[in-house]
Amino acid sequence: GRRKLPRKTGFRAGREKTQSTSKAMSSTFEPKGKPTTTCVTIGGRRKHHTSWEDGSEMVEEYEVASNRLVLRKIRNKSALGKVSDWKVILGEPEKKAFNPRSDLIASSNKNPIFIQQDTSTHFMWRIRNIPYERSVYRLTIDSDRQQIVLRTTNKKYFKRISIPQLQAVGEKLSADPSLLT
């Protein structure tokens, strides 16, 4: 039979998330003019491509089965008309191949990768490619800077995670350690 979905899922929840996070993106992403949205479903994903009159673009991808937002990326057009590179706001960025002719240095493929996977009710990250056992890592909250801190007990890795969407709406990080899993 047909499965009933909760009220705030899918396209509407994604649009509400877009509106609530627009303040956080406003410093770098301020589209002007009337938006035009195209929607296409390919390979189990529904892709929404929105273009504004000023040349700004946003792409959102949803899983068709669960209506979960899996990718949001944006790009702007400069005053001179140059289109910027895509900036991934949510989801996994596309892997860029190393070009020895033009690239002088590249990130190690052994570095941890942070992928933001927000839901309509939670900010979530997935950390891939971690070189040590899970028990070696500690997650804490820095209340002064309002950041999540990931570190290893052997002092080999340290990373601060900011949440601009939370700061934009004026919320504070909870010091409840049960929220950090």
N, C-alpha and C positions, 0 to 999 in steps of 0.2 A: 503494500500500500504506500500511500503518499505520507511523507514525514512532515509534520508541522515544525516550522522553525520558530525560535523565539522572536519576539517582536523586533529587536534591534540587531538584525544580522543582515548580511548581504550588502547590496548597493546602497540602501538608505543608511546603514550603519557606517559604511565607508565614507559616504558624503558627510555625515555628521562628524566623523573623525577628521575629515579634511577641513571642515569649518572650525573645529576646536583647535586644530594644530596650525591653522593658518597664521595665528599670531606668532608662533614660534618660527615659522618660515619667513615672516614678513620682512626681516632685515635683509634677506637675500632674494626673496621671491615675492614681488609685488606686481602681479599681472594687471594690465590696464586694458580696458575695452571689453567688448562682449565675447564670452567664451563660446567655442564650438566644440562639441564632444562627439567623437566617433566611438562606437562600441563594436567589438568583434570577438567571437569565441573561437579559440584555436587550441587544440590539444588539451582540453580540460581546464583551460583558463579563459576568463572573460577579461579582455583588455579594453580599458577606457583611455582614449587619447584626447586630451583637452588642449586646444590651442586658443590663445587670446590674440586680439588685434595687434598688440605690440610685439608679437613674435614669441612670447613666453609659452612654454609647453609643460604639461604634466601628464605622466603616464601612470596609471594604476592597473594592477593585475589582481584578479580575484580567482580563487579556486572555485570552479563551478559546483562541485559536490558539497562543499562546506560554506560557500560564500565568504571565505576568509580572505582578507586583504593580504597578499603575499609580497607585493612590490609597489613602491611609490617612488618615482624619480621625477626631478624637475630640471629645467634649464631655461635660461634667459637669453635675450638678445641684447647686446650692448648698444650704446647710443650710436655707434658707428655701423651697426648692423651685423657684427660678428656674433655667431651663435656659440654659447659656452658649452662646455662638456656637460654630460648628464651628471647630476648630483643625486645619489641614492639616499632617500630619506628613510625608507623602510624596506627591509628585505635584503637579499644578497646581491652585492654588486657584481657586474659581469667581470669575468677574469680578462685582464689585459695581457696580451702576449708580449714578451720582451723582444724588442727590436734592437739588436746590437749596433745598428747603424745610427739610430737616433737617440736611444736611451743610454745614459751614462751609468745609471745605477738603478737597481730594482730591489723591491722589498723581498725578503726571504719568504719562500713558500712554507717555511716552518713556523712563521709567526702566527699567533692566535688571530682568528678572524671574528669580528663582532658583527652580528646580524640582528638588526632590530626587527622584532616580530610583534608589534602591538596588536591588541585586541580592542574591542569597544570599551572594555572595562579596565584593562591592565596595560602597563608598559612592560614589554618583555624583550629579552635579548637571548640570542643563542651564541655561545662562544664555541667555535670549532677550532680544531687543530691545536689542542692544548697538549704540550709535551709531557706533562707529569700526571700522576694519578689524581683523581678528583679530591681525595682526602688531603692533598698537599695545598690546595687552594683555599683561601679565606675571603669571604665577601663581607665588607663592613660599609657603614654609611658615615661619611664625613659631614657632620651637621653644619659646620661653619661654611663649607664650600657648596653644600647641597649636591654632593656627588656620591656615586657608588664606587667603592674602591675594591679592586680585585688584586690580590697579592698571593705569593706563595710563601709557605713557612720557611723554605730554604733560601729566601731572598733573591731568587733568580728572575722573578717577574713581578711587575707592578703596573697597574693600569687604572686610570680614573675614568669613570663614565658619567658624562653630564646628561641631563635630561632637559633640553631647552623647551620642550612642549609643556612640561610640568612647571617650569619657571615662568613661562609666558602666561599661564592661567593663575599664577600667584599661589600655587600649592607648595607645601614643604614635604620633603621626604620623611617618611615615618621611620623611626628608629627601631621598629619591631623586627627583630632578626628572623622571625618566621616568614616574613615576606621575601626574604632573600634565599632562594633555593636554586 
